[in-house]
Protein backbone atom coordinates (compact mmCIF):
# COMPACT_ATOMS: atom_id res chain seq x y z
CA UNK A 1 0.00 0.00 0.00
CA UNK A 2 1.32 3.45 -0.88
CA UNK A 3 1.80 5.47 2.23
CA UNK A 4 -0.15 8.75 2.26
CA UNK A 5 2.02 11.79 2.84
CA UNK A 6 -0.17 14.87 3.11
CA UNK A 7 2.71 16.96 4.43
CA UNK A 8 5.24 16.06 1.79
CA UNK A 9 4.88 19.47 0.10
CA UNK A 10 6.27 21.08 3.24
CA UNK A 11 9.51 19.21 2.76
CA UNK A 12 9.79 19.02 -1.01
CA UNK A 13 8.68 22.62 -1.43
CA UNK A 14 6.76 24.59 -4.01
CA UNK A 15 9.86 25.30 -6.16
CA UNK A 16 10.40 21.59 -6.72
CA UNK A 17 6.73 21.00 -7.50
CA UNK A 18 6.75 23.79 -10.05
CA UNK A 19 9.97 22.52 -11.58
CA UNK A 20 8.59 19.02 -12.03
CA UNK A 21 5.40 20.41 -13.52
CA UNK A 22 7.46 22.43 -15.95
CA UNK A 23 9.38 19.38 -17.10
CA UNK A 24 12.57 20.20 -15.22
CA UNK A 25 12.07 17.52 -12.57
CA UNK A 26 15.36 15.74 -13.11
CA UNK A 27 17.39 18.88 -12.48
CA UNK A 28 15.24 19.65 -9.46
CA UNK A 29 15.90 16.22 -7.93
CA UNK A 30 19.61 16.85 -8.45
CA UNK A 31 19.35 20.21 -6.68
CA UNK A 32 17.17 19.20 -3.74
CA UNK A 33 18.20 15.63 -2.93
CA UNK A 34 21.77 15.06 -4.05
CA UNK A 35 23.07 16.67 -0.83
CA UNK A 36 26.65 16.65 -2.19
CA UNK A 37 26.94 12.97 -1.28
CA UNK A 38 27.94 11.99 -4.79
CA UNK A 39 24.87 9.95 -5.74
CA UNK A 40 23.44 10.49 -9.22
CA UNK A 41 20.14 12.35 -9.38
CA UNK A 42 18.33 9.29 -10.71
CA UNK A 43 19.49 7.24 -7.72
CA UNK A 44 18.21 9.86 -5.28
CA UNK A 45 14.94 10.06 -7.18
CA UNK A 46 14.52 6.27 -6.95
CA UNK A 47 15.39 6.33 -3.23
CA UNK A 48 12.83 9.05 -2.52
CA UNK A 49 10.10 7.34 -4.51
CA UNK A 50 10.85 4.05 -2.77
CA UNK A 51 10.53 5.66 0.66
CA UNK A 52 7.08 6.97 -0.23
CA UNK A 53 5.81 3.38 -0.19
CA UNK A 54 8.49 1.44 1.73
CA UNK A 55 7.84 0.24 5.27
CA UNK A 56 11.04 1.41 6.93
CA UNK A 57 12.05 0.47 10.48
CA UNK A 58 15.00 1.63 12.60
CA UNK A 59 15.55 -0.90 15.36
CA UNK A 60 17.34 1.30 17.91
CA UNK A 61 16.69 4.96 18.70
CA UNK A 62 17.27 6.15 22.27
CA UNK A 63 14.98 8.63 23.99
CA UNK A 64 16.70 11.39 25.90
CA UNK A 65 15.15 12.36 29.21
CA UNK A 66 14.98 16.02 28.15
CA UNK A 67 12.86 15.33 25.06
CA UNK A 68 10.18 17.82 26.09
CA UNK A 69 7.80 17.27 28.99
CA UNK A 70 6.11 13.93 28.35
CA UNK A 71 7.05 14.25 24.67
CA UNK A 72 4.85 17.29 24.01
CA UNK A 73 7.56 18.97 21.89
CA UNK A 74 7.98 15.97 19.59
CA UNK A 75 6.50 17.91 16.67
CA UNK A 76 9.30 20.53 16.79
CA UNK A 77 12.28 20.27 14.44
CA UNK A 78 14.81 20.27 17.26
CA UNK A 79 18.55 19.80 17.50
CA UNK A 80 18.27 16.12 18.38
CA UNK A 81 18.43 13.27 15.90
CA UNK A 82 14.82 12.19 16.38
CA UNK A 83 11.49 14.06 16.29
CA UNK A 84 8.27 13.78 14.30
CA UNK A 85 9.30 16.50 11.84
CA UNK A 86 12.39 14.53 10.86
CA UNK A 87 10.35 11.30 10.82
CA UNK A 88 8.09 12.82 8.15
CA UNK A 89 11.03 14.23 6.26
CA UNK A 90 12.60 10.78 5.93
CA UNK A 91 10.01 9.41 5.73
CA UNK A 92 10.58 6.77 8.40
CA UNK A 93 7.68 4.40 9.08
CA UNK A 94 8.64 3.09 12.50
CA UNK A 95 11.39 2.87 15.08
CA UNK A 96 12.20 0.97 18.24
CA UNK A 97 12.22 3.72 20.86
CA UNK A 98 14.33 2.33 23.65
CA UNK A 99 13.51 2.65 27.33
CA UNK A 100 16.55 2.30 29.52
CA UNK A 101 17.74 3.44 32.89
CA UNK A 102 21.20 3.71 34.30
CA UNK A 103 21.99 5.28 37.67
CA UNK A 104 24.64 7.97 37.95
CA UNK A 105 27.10 5.99 40.05
CA UNK A 106 30.41 6.73 38.36
CA UNK A 107 32.29 7.14 41.62
CA UNK A 108 35.55 5.32 41.12
CA UNK A 109 36.82 1.96 42.28
CA UNK A 110 34.37 1.62 45.15
CA UNK A 111 31.26 2.26 43.05
CA UNK A 112 28.53 -0.24 43.91
CA UNK A 113 27.96 -3.01 41.42
CA UNK A 114 25.08 -4.90 42.97
CA UNK A 115 21.69 -3.21 42.48
CA UNK A 116 20.83 -1.51 45.75
CA UNK A 117 17.37 -0.14 46.43
CA UNK A 118 18.20 3.52 45.96
CA UNK A 119 20.06 3.02 42.70
CA UNK A 120 17.39 0.72 41.29
CA UNK A 121 14.72 3.28 42.17
CA UNK A 122 16.64 5.98 40.28
CA UNK A 123 17.13 3.70 37.26
CA UNK A 124 13.40 2.86 37.26
CA UNK A 125 12.60 6.55 37.41
CA UNK A 126 14.62 7.03 34.23
CA UNK A 127 12.60 4.25 32.61
CA UNK A 128 9.36 5.93 33.64
CA UNK A 129 10.44 9.28 32.20
CA UNK A 130 11.09 7.68 28.83
CA UNK A 131 7.84 5.72 28.91
CA UNK A 132 5.91 8.93 29.66
CA UNK A 133 7.57 10.57 26.67
CA UNK A 134 6.26 7.77 24.44
CA UNK A 135 2.73 7.81 25.84
CA UNK A 136 2.77 11.62 25.79
CA UNK A 137 3.53 11.64 22.06
CA UNK A 138 0.69 9.23 21.41
CA UNK A 139 -1.70 11.32 23.51
CA UNK A 140 -0.74 14.69 22.02
CA UNK A 141 -0.32 13.70 18.37
CA UNK A 142 -2.85 10.91 17.72
CA UNK A 143 -3.08 11.71 14.02
CA UNK A 144 0.66 11.32 13.56
CA UNK A 145 1.87 8.59 15.89
CA UNK A 146 0.72 5.43 17.68
CA UNK A 147 2.22 2.42 19.45
CA UNK A 148 2.50 -0.84 17.51
CA UNK A 149 1.79 -3.76 19.84
CA UNK A 150 1.82 -6.41 17.10
CA UNK A 151 3.38 -6.76 13.65
CA UNK A 152 -0.07 -6.25 12.13
CA UNK A 153 -0.40 -3.00 14.08
CA UNK A 154 2.83 -1.74 12.56
CA UNK A 155 1.74 -2.64 9.05
CA UNK A 156 -1.67 -1.01 9.58
CA UNK A 157 -0.18 2.20 10.97
CA UNK A 158 2.19 2.36 8.03
CA UNK A 159 -0.78 2.13 5.69
CA UNK A 160 -2.51 4.93 7.60
CA UNK A 161 0.52 7.19 7.28
CA UNK A 162 1.20 7.22 11.02
CA UNK A 163 4.59 6.77 12.66
CA UNK A 164 4.58 3.47 14.57
CA UNK A 165 6.43 3.30 17.88
CA UNK A 166 7.87 -0.10 18.76
CA UNK A 167 8.78 -0.15 22.46
CA UNK A 168 12.07 -1.81 23.35
CA UNK A 169 14.03 -1.97 26.59
CA UNK A 170 17.76 -2.11 27.20
CA UNK A 171 19.59 -3.06 30.41
CA UNK A 172 18.24 -5.40 33.09
CA UNK A 173 19.81 -3.39 35.92
CA UNK A 174 16.67 -1.34 36.74
CA UNK A 175 14.64 -4.53 37.15
CA UNK A 176 16.64 -5.50 40.22
CA UNK A 177 16.03 -9.21 40.83
CA UNK A 178 12.32 -9.16 39.95
CA UNK A 179 11.55 -11.38 36.98
CA UNK A 180 7.91 -10.25 37.07
CA UNK A 181 9.04 -6.81 35.91
CA UNK A 182 9.22 -8.39 32.46
CA UNK A 183 5.51 -9.22 32.64
CA UNK A 184 4.67 -5.70 33.76
CA UNK A 185 6.63 -4.08 30.96
CA UNK A 186 5.24 -6.48 28.36
CA UNK A 187 1.78 -5.44 29.52
CA UNK A 188 2.79 -1.83 28.88
CA UNK A 189 3.87 -2.62 25.33
CA UNK A 190 7.53 -3.68 25.53
CA UNK A 191 8.23 -6.00 22.61
CA UNK A 192 12.04 -6.32 22.65
CA UNK A 193 14.40 -6.67 25.62
CA UNK A 194 18.18 -6.42 25.80
CA UNK A 195 19.91 -7.73 28.92
CA UNK A 196 23.03 -5.60 28.78
CA UNK A 197 24.33 -2.09 28.31
CA UNK A 198 27.75 -0.75 29.33
CA UNK A 199 28.84 -2.72 32.38
CA UNK A 200 27.79 -6.10 33.74
CA UNK A 201 24.59 -6.51 35.73
CA UNK A 202 23.17 -9.33 37.82
CA UNK A 203 21.38 -10.87 34.83
CA UNK A 204 24.13 -10.97 32.21
CA UNK A 205 27.70 -10.04 31.37
CA UNK A 206 28.27 -7.11 29.06
CA UNK A 207 30.63 -7.01 26.10
CA UNK A 208 31.99 -3.88 27.80
CA UNK A 209 32.59 -4.62 31.52
CA UNK A 210 33.47 -1.50 33.48
CA UNK A 211 36.22 -1.35 36.09
CA UNK A 212 34.32 1.62 37.58
CA UNK A 213 31.65 -0.87 38.65
CA UNK A 214 34.24 -3.40 39.85
CA UNK A 215 33.42 -5.45 36.76
CA UNK A 216 35.59 -8.18 35.33
CA UNK A 217 35.16 -9.89 31.96
CA UNK A 218 32.79 -12.88 31.98
CA UNK A 219 32.06 -12.51 35.69
CA UNK A 220 28.91 -14.63 35.33
CA UNK A 221 30.22 -16.75 32.46
CA UNK A 222 27.35 -15.36 30.42
CA UNK A 223 23.96 -15.43 32.12
CA UNK A 224 23.12 -15.75 35.80
CA UNK A 225 20.30 -17.97 37.02
CA UNK A 226 17.79 -15.14 36.75
CA UNK A 227 19.15 -14.31 33.31
CA UNK A 228 18.58 -17.89 32.17
CA UNK A 229 15.06 -17.83 33.61
CA UNK A 230 14.42 -14.57 31.78
CA UNK A 231 15.07 -16.19 28.41
CA UNK A 232 12.15 -18.56 28.89
CA UNK A 233 9.92 -15.84 30.34
CA UNK A 234 10.57 -13.55 27.37
CA UNK A 235 9.81 -16.39 24.98
CA UNK A 236 6.53 -17.03 26.79
CA UNK A 237 5.62 -13.33 26.70
CA UNK A 238 6.30 -12.99 22.97
CA UNK A 239 9.12 -10.50 23.54
CA UNK A 240 12.10 -10.47 21.17
CA UNK A 241 15.47 -11.07 22.86
CA UNK A 242 18.04 -8.45 21.89
CA UNK A 243 21.64 -9.71 22.12
CA UNK A 244 23.43 -6.48 21.22
CA UNK A 245 25.85 -5.41 23.97
CA UNK A 246 26.01 -8.94 25.47
CA UNK A 247 29.19 -10.86 26.07
CA UNK A 248 29.96 -13.71 23.72
CA UNK A 249 29.16 -16.31 26.37
CA UNK A 250 25.87 -14.57 27.13
CA UNK A 251 24.88 -14.57 23.47
CA UNK A 252 25.82 -18.23 23.12
CA UNK A 253 23.66 -19.15 26.10
CA UNK A 254 20.68 -17.24 24.74
CA UNK A 255 21.15 -19.17 21.49
CA UNK A 256 21.06 -22.44 23.43
CA UNK A 257 18.08 -21.58 25.63
CA UNK A 258 15.75 -19.54 23.44
CA UNK A 259 13.09 -21.21 21.33
CA UNK A 260 12.61 -18.04 19.26
CA UNK A 261 14.88 -16.06 16.92
CA UNK A 262 17.37 -13.57 18.40
CA UNK A 263 17.96 -10.03 17.21
CA UNK A 264 21.05 -7.86 17.56
CA UNK A 265 19.25 -4.52 17.46
CA UNK A 266 22.31 -2.29 17.00
CA UNK A 267 25.58 -4.06 16.22
CA UNK A 268 28.30 -4.09 13.60
CA UNK A 269 30.51 -6.94 12.37
CA UNK A 270 33.82 -7.34 14.19
CA UNK A 271 35.51 -7.48 10.79
CA UNK A 272 35.02 -3.71 10.61
CA UNK A 273 36.52 -2.88 14.04
CA UNK A 274 37.94 -5.67 16.20
CA UNK A 275 36.31 -4.98 19.58
CA UNK A 276 34.07 -7.21 21.74
CA UNK A 277 31.17 -4.76 21.29
CA UNK A 278 31.02 -5.82 17.64
CA UNK A 279 29.83 -9.26 16.52
CA UNK A 280 32.21 -11.99 15.44
CA UNK A 281 31.37 -14.11 12.41
CA UNK A 282 30.52 -16.97 14.79
CA UNK A 283 28.11 -14.80 16.77
CA UNK A 284 26.41 -13.60 13.59
CA UNK A 285 26.05 -17.22 12.47
CA UNK A 286 24.38 -18.12 15.78
CA UNK A 287 21.89 -15.30 15.24
CA UNK A 288 21.21 -16.54 11.71
CA UNK A 289 20.83 -20.13 12.92
CA UNK A 290 18.15 -18.97 15.35
CA UNK A 291 16.25 -17.43 12.44
CA UNK A 292 17.14 -13.96 13.68
CA UNK A 293 18.48 -10.70 12.32
CA UNK A 294 21.63 -8.62 12.74
CA UNK A 295 20.61 -4.95 12.57
CA UNK A 296 23.79 -3.27 11.31
CA UNK A 297 24.28 -0.02 13.20
CA UNK A 298 25.33 3.34 11.78
CA UNK A 299 27.75 4.06 14.63
CA UNK A 300 30.95 5.61 13.37
CA UNK A 301 33.45 4.15 15.82
CA UNK A 302 32.09 0.63 15.27
CA UNK A 303 32.39 0.90 11.49
CA UNK A 304 35.95 2.17 11.08
CA UNK A 305 39.01 2.17 13.37
CA UNK A 306 40.30 5.42 14.76
CA UNK A 307 42.87 7.13 12.57
CA UNK A 308 46.54 7.22 13.48
CA UNK A 309 46.49 10.99 14.23
CA UNK A 310 43.68 10.41 16.73
CA UNK A 311 45.57 7.55 18.37
CA UNK A 312 48.65 9.78 18.62
CA UNK A 313 46.60 12.48 20.39
CA UNK A 314 45.10 9.91 22.73
CA UNK A 315 48.53 8.59 23.62
CA UNK A 316 49.75 12.12 24.32
CA UNK A 317 46.78 12.56 26.64
CA UNK A 318 47.45 9.27 28.36
CA UNK A 319 51.11 10.17 28.87
CA UNK A 320 50.06 13.47 30.48
CA UNK A 321 47.96 11.50 32.97
CA UNK A 322 50.61 8.86 33.66
CA UNK A 323 49.01 6.11 31.58
CA UNK A 324 50.76 3.66 29.25
CA UNK A 325 50.22 4.02 25.48
CA UNK A 326 47.38 2.18 23.75
CA UNK A 327 48.51 -1.07 22.11
CA UNK A 328 46.24 -0.60 19.08
CA UNK A 329 43.46 1.49 17.60
CA UNK A 330 40.66 -0.84 18.63
CA UNK A 331 41.60 -0.67 22.32
CA UNK A 332 40.96 3.08 22.24
CA UNK A 333 37.26 2.30 21.89
CA UNK A 334 37.07 0.27 25.10
CA UNK A 335 35.49 1.92 28.13
CA UNK A 336 38.37 2.09 30.60
CA UNK A 337 41.06 0.31 32.58
CA UNK A 338 41.72 -0.43 36.26
CA UNK A 339 44.15 2.48 36.66
CA UNK A 340 41.55 5.04 35.61
CA UNK A 341 38.88 3.42 37.76
CA UNK A 342 40.89 4.21 40.89
CA UNK A 343 41.09 7.95 40.14
CA UNK A 344 39.12 10.54 42.11
CA UNK A 345 36.05 11.79 40.30
CA UNK A 346 37.58 15.23 39.64
CA UNK A 347 40.64 13.77 37.92
CA UNK A 348 38.51 11.42 35.87
CA UNK A 349 36.29 14.34 34.79
CA UNK A 350 39.29 16.30 33.49
CA UNK A 351 40.59 13.27 31.63
CA UNK A 352 37.18 12.41 30.14
CA UNK A 353 36.64 16.00 28.98
CA UNK A 354 39.89 16.02 27.01
CA UNK A 355 39.33 12.47 25.78
CA UNK A 356 35.94 13.24 24.26
CA UNK A 357 37.24 16.46 22.73
CA UNK A 358 39.81 14.38 20.84
CA UNK A 359 37.25 11.79 19.77
CA UNK A 360 34.89 14.48 18.51
CA UNK A 361 37.59 15.61 16.06
CA UNK A 362 37.79 12.14 14.54
CA UNK A 363 36.26 12.10 11.02
CA UNK A 364 32.91 10.32 10.99
CA UNK A 365 32.37 7.10 9.14
CA UNK A 366 30.65 7.49 5.80
CA UNK A 367 27.65 5.88 4.16
CA UNK A 368 30.21 3.84 2.23
CA UNK A 369 31.54 2.46 5.52
CA UNK A 370 27.99 1.56 6.58
CA UNK A 371 27.37 0.00 3.17
CA UNK A 372 30.57 -2.04 3.49
CA UNK A 373 29.37 -3.37 6.87
CA UNK A 374 25.96 -4.27 5.42
CA UNK A 375 27.60 -5.96 2.44
CA UNK A 376 29.89 -7.98 4.71
CA UNK A 377 27.02 -9.10 6.93
CA UNK A 378 24.88 -10.07 3.93
CA UNK A 379 27.76 -12.11 2.49
CA UNK A 380 28.26 -13.91 5.80
CA UNK A 381 24.67 -14.70 6.85
CA UNK A 382 22.41 -13.86 3.89
CA UNK A 383 20.03 -11.07 2.93
CA UNK A 384 17.17 -12.58 4.99
CA UNK A 385 19.05 -12.06 8.27
CA UNK A 386 20.25 -8.45 8.02
CA UNK A 387 18.62 -5.14 8.94
CA UNK A 388 19.57 -1.52 9.68
CA UNK A 389 19.67 0.60 12.82
CA UNK A 390 20.99 4.04 13.79
CA UNK A 391 21.58 4.17 17.57
CA UNK A 392 20.58 7.83 17.33
CA UNK A 393 20.85 9.90 20.51
CA UNK A 394 23.44 7.51 21.91
CA UNK A 395 26.35 8.26 19.57
CA UNK A 396 24.96 6.89 16.31
CA UNK A 397 25.16 8.66 12.98
CA UNK A 398 27.43 8.63 9.95
CA UNK A 399 28.11 11.31 7.37
CA UNK A 400 24.96 11.52 5.27
CA UNK A 401 22.75 9.80 7.87
CA UNK A 402 22.93 12.01 10.92
CA UNK A 403 19.23 12.03 11.88
CA UNK A 404 16.07 10.08 11.08
CA UNK A 405 15.21 12.52 8.29
CA UNK A 406 18.14 11.36 6.15
CA UNK A 407 17.35 7.67 5.72
CA UNK A 408 16.84 8.04 1.97
CA UNK A 409 20.62 8.56 1.72
CA UNK A 410 21.17 5.08 3.19
CA UNK A 411 18.78 3.71 0.58
CA UNK A 412 20.66 5.58 -2.15
CA UNK A 413 23.86 3.87 -1.00
CA UNK A 414 22.13 0.48 -1.18
CA UNK A 415 20.73 1.21 -4.65
CA UNK A 416 24.19 2.26 -5.84
CA UNK A 417 25.53 -1.10 -4.65
CA UNK A 418 23.00 -3.02 -6.72
CA UNK A 419 20.49 -4.06 -4.05
CA UNK A 420 17.03 -4.64 -5.49
CA UNK A 421 13.99 -2.87 -4.09
CA UNK A 422 12.83 -6.20 -2.66
CA UNK A 423 16.13 -6.67 -0.84
CA UNK A 424 16.07 -3.08 0.42
CA UNK A 425 12.58 -3.71 1.80
CA UNK A 426 13.95 -6.71 3.72
CA UNK A 427 16.83 -4.66 5.14
CA UNK A 428 14.61 -1.75 6.14
CA UNK A 429 12.16 -3.79 8.18
CA UNK A 430 10.89 -6.85 6.35
CA UNK A 431 13.32 -9.22 8.06
CA UNK A 432 12.66 -7.75 11.50
CA UNK A 433 8.88 -8.06 11.03
CA UNK A 434 9.32 -11.72 10.05
CA UNK A 435 11.16 -12.34 13.33
CA UNK A 436 8.53 -10.45 15.31
CA UNK A 437 5.81 -12.58 13.71
CA UNK A 438 7.67 -15.75 14.71
CA UNK A 439 8.30 -14.59 18.28
CA UNK A 440 4.66 -13.59 18.71
CA UNK A 441 3.40 -16.94 17.44
CA UNK A 442 5.68 -18.83 19.87
CA UNK A 443 4.32 -16.98 22.92
CA UNK A 444 2.06 -18.66 25.47
CA UNK A 445 -1.49 -17.37 24.77
CA UNK A 446 -2.43 -17.30 28.46
CA UNK A 447 0.38 -14.88 29.28
CA UNK A 448 -0.19 -12.72 26.24
CA UNK A 449 -3.92 -12.43 26.97
CA UNK A 450 -3.09 -10.90 30.35
CA UNK A 451 -1.29 -8.00 28.70
CA UNK A 452 -3.36 -4.79 28.81
CA UNK A 453 -1.64 -3.61 25.66
CA UNK A 454 -4.21 -1.01 24.67
CA UNK A 455 -3.84 1.10 27.80
CA UNK A 456 -0.71 3.33 27.88
VENDALIN-V931353 format. One record per helix or strand of 3 or more residues. SS is the DSSP state (hx for helix, st for strand). FROM is the first residue (numbers start at 0). TO is the last residue. If there is no record, write none. Layout:
# VENDALIN-V931353
ss	from	to
SS	FROM	TO
SS	FROM	TO
This chain:
# VENDALIN-V931353
ss	from	to
hx	7	11
hx	13	20
hx	24	32
hx	40	50
st	56	61
hx	83	89
st	93	99
hx	107	109
hx	116	139
st	144	146
hx	150	158
st	162	169
hx	172	174
hx	179	186
st	189	193
hx	210	212
hx	224	236
st	239	241
hx	247	256
st	261	266
hx	280	288
st	292	296
hx	299	302
hx	307	319
hx	329	332
hx	337	340
hx	344	360
hx	366	380
hx	382	384
st	385	388
st	396	398
hx	403	415
hx	420	440
hx	444	448
